[in-house]
């Protein structure tokens, strides 16, 4: 028997990562080429989920260098999140059936 | 919120992101997809704010408000023709955010539960190093791409002797500094590493010419994903790992599609030096002559045609002729002509760019077809109307093994009964090669600015 508890949690994260690459591969190939620009703007928006790291850095009450880094990262990621989703929505509104 | 609960919330957020990309498989489901993406982001942010370590909300709310306002205003104002620059600029922000988060984790590792200052776990250090390096390359590389697309600098490739050797040398030094940093956790080494990676990102993109920009943007899209994944490992955050993997593979696939559409290998794009100045390759025109016609001739031919395929290229967007083109298509349809649009994968400056530009002009997406869908229809089509495109119609790609674009898939416009080619002059296109379609018996050149020509045709109809 393998002792599951002996497996480094890193391995589980690696498993998630590798499986997500496969999911990404199949999902992205199914995206219609007409929507490749919105695909790029929406992937840009969701990759800004890196903001979670910035929020943790800016979280503590006492001021330190890390908190300043966190603040600037929040601003940059927020530009991306709002900008990315709004511009994607703007583009997708144009792809409506018109008759 | 308990650790298990927030881990599950991050997983849900990751699933929302997967479904958001899945929604883009058709225009009808795409808007719901975007909303799911927003939902995933809200879940991730709220879960993090409920983290016991997050106590002071002032700076966070200020940052969100400032960034959110800037992002929203830009997104609402940006012109669709400027989408490639915008996406490049946004990629650079993800890259810089990754650098800042890596720095924050290094200076306050306790907050992330990865050890204490000077005593960070080796695995976390390696992940941090990767996130930092890829993030920094993404940042400076995207800035160069932005400057080229915005035409702040020339789109010509910047090449100098020993360039690749220099890049290789810097790459090796960076790896060395990275290993030193992981072993010593030295703060100066961290910043030297960041500076080296910034420099590499800059040097990597300057030799790549304007024609290859669609590949560059896709590639940087991919990098921004891998940087996010690297940081995701450091933070042990599932949402970030899943998203990084999705975005990384998405950008890689788009790069592949773009390379394939230009028949260029990924490595030849990276090594650079292709495309830019139109006069780079001198071409012999010989004594061949091209027939030219007027807007009235074109209107007459198209009105009496049964079917027309419009082949738009980036020149259309430059001339801002999309709306006039829509009017022309509508008028022709009212006359009973079957009108469709054929899009080459590299018709715009980024993947899918031309589709967005046509959609913006209210051209129904059902009338817009991709190369594989429509290419076999040209022989049964009365008129191919080429506007603002050139290289993507050049038969040399099929017939001339010496041609720089040999092997590139092209739209077979010359097989249509008549080709109407709107162009300012007989000058060659981006790739600097002459187009034999100009001199064919069934081709009529319409020498004019794209917008003016289309408007004149509409009047004549």
Interface residues (C-beta under 8 A of the other chain):
Chain A: X8 X9 X10 X13 X16 X17 X18 X20 X21 X23 X24 X25 X27 X28 X29 X30 X31 X32 X33 X34 X35 X36 X37 X38 X39 X40 X41 X42 X43 X44 X45 X46 X47 X48 X49 X50 X51 X52 X53 X54 X55 X56 X57 X58 X59 X60 X61 X64 X65 X66 X67 X69 X70 X71 X72 X73 X74 X75 X76 X77 X78 X79 X80 X81 X82 X83 X84 X85 X86 X87 X88 X89 X90 X91 X92 X93 X94 X95 X96 X97 X98 X99
Chain B: X10 X13 X14 X17 X18 X20 X21 X22 X24 X25 X26 X27 X30 X31 X33 X34 X37 X38 X40 X41 X44 X45 X47 X48 X49 X51 X53 X54 X55 X56 X59 X60 X62 X63 X64 X66 X67 X68 X69 X70 X71 X72 X74 X75 X76 X78 X80 X83 X86 X87 X90 X91 X93 X94 X96 X97 X98 X100 X101 X103 X104 X105 X107 X108 X111 X112 X123 X217 X218 X221 X224 X225 X227 X228 X229 X231 X232 X233 X234 X235 X236 X237 X238 X239 X240 X241 X242 X243 X244 X245 X246 X247 X248 X249 X250 X251 X253 X254 X257 X343 X345 X348 X350 X351 X352 X353 X355 X356 X359 X360 X362 X364 X365 X366 X368 X370
